[in-house]
Amino acid sequence: MISRDETDSGQINRIKRHTDIRKTLQEEGISYRTAETVASASDNDLKSTTSNTTFLNLFGPKIKDSTVTRFKLFMVSSFGTLLDLQPC
């Protein structure tokens, strides 16, 4: 069972991370609104990755880790085949 202190410290860490991201982006010259949006998106990404570790969140859609491996193998083998078929 998770104690209330552990939950509170998790919230405090999330708020600190959110604030750090926003302040850093603002120091780099990004507007407050944009920095806040990026920090909020970072919070949402953190929640989604901790809730379900079997999926990889890549630009929005959720895909399985095995799909990434298959895609990489397909790309490498296709590249190798194209190099073999290319005339000298």
C-alpha positions as CSV (number, residue, x, y, z in Angstrom):
1,M,0.0,0.0,0.0
2,I,1.3,3.5,-0.9
3,S,1.4,5.9,2.0
4,R,0.1,9.4,1.7
5,D,3.6,10.8,2.1
6,E,4.9,8.9,-0.9
7,T,2.0,10.2,-3.0
8,D,2.6,13.7,-1.9
9,S,6.3,13.5,-2.6
10,G,5.5,12.3,-6.1
11,Q,3.2,15.2,-6.7
12,I,5.8,17.6,-5.4
13,N,8.4,16.1,-7.7
14,R,6.0,16.4,-10.7
15,I,5.3,20.1,-9.9
16,K,9.0,20.8,-9.5
17,R,9.8,19.1,-12.8
18,H,7.0,21.0,-14.5
19,T,8.2,24.4,-13.1
20,D,11.8,23.7,-14.0
21,I,10.9,22.8,-17.6
22,R,8.7,25.9,-18.0
23,K,11.3,28.3,-16.5
24,T,14.1,26.8,-18.6
25,L,12.1,27.3,-21.8
26,Q,11.2,30.8,-20.8
27,E,14.9,31.6,-20.2
28,E,15.6,30.4,-23.7
29,G,13.2,33.0,-25.1
30,I,10.1,30.8,-25.5
31,S,6.8,32.5,-24.5
32,Y,5.0,31.5,-21.3
33,R,2.1,30.0,-23.1
34,T,4.2,27.7,-25.2
35,A,6.5,26.8,-22.3
36,E,3.4,25.9,-20.2
37,T,2.1,23.7,-23.0
38,V,5.4,21.9,-23.4
39,A,5.7,21.3,-19.7
40,S,2.1,20.0,-19.5
41,A,2.7,17.7,-22.4
42,S,5.8,16.4,-20.6
43,D,3.7,15.7,-17.6
44,N,1.2,13.8,-19.7
45,D,3.9,11.8,-21.4
46,L,5.3,10.8,-18.0
47,K,1.9,9.6,-16.8
48,S,1.4,7.5,-19.9
49,T,4.8,5.9,-19.8
50,T,4.5,5.0,-16.1
51,S,1.0,3.6,-16.4
52,N,1.7,1.1,-19.2
53,T,5.3,0.1,-19.9
54,T,4.6,-2.4,-22.7
55,F,3.7,0.4,-25.1
56,L,6.0,3.1,-26.6
57,N,4.4,6.5,-27.1
58,L,5.9,7.8,-30.3
59,F,4.4,11.1,-31.6
60,G,1.0,10.3,-30.2
61,P,-0.1,6.7,-31.3
62,K,0.7,3.9,-29.0
63,I,2.7,1.1,-30.6
64,K,4.1,-2.1,-29.2
65,D,7.9,-2.5,-28.7
66,S,8.0,-5.5,-31.0
67,T,6.6,-3.4,-33.8
68,V,9.6,-1.1,-33.6
69,T,12.0,-4.0,-33.8
70,R,10.2,-5.4,-36.8
71,F,10.2,-2.0,-38.5
72,K,14.0,-1.7,-37.9
73,L,14.7,-5.1,-39.3
74,F,12.6,-4.5,-42.3
75,M,14.3,-1.1,-43.0
76,V,17.8,-2.6,-42.7
77,S,17.1,-5.6,-44.8
78,S,15.4,-3.4,-47.5
79,F,18.4,-1.1,-47.5
80,G,20.7,-4.0,-47.9
81,T,18.6,-5.5,-50.8
82,L,18.6,-2.1,-52.6
83,L,22.4,-1.9,-52.3
84,D,22.8,-5.4,-53.7
85,L,20.5,-4.7,-56.6
86,Q,22.1,-1.4,-57.5
87,P,24.2,-1.6,-60.7
88,C,27.9,-0.9,-60.3
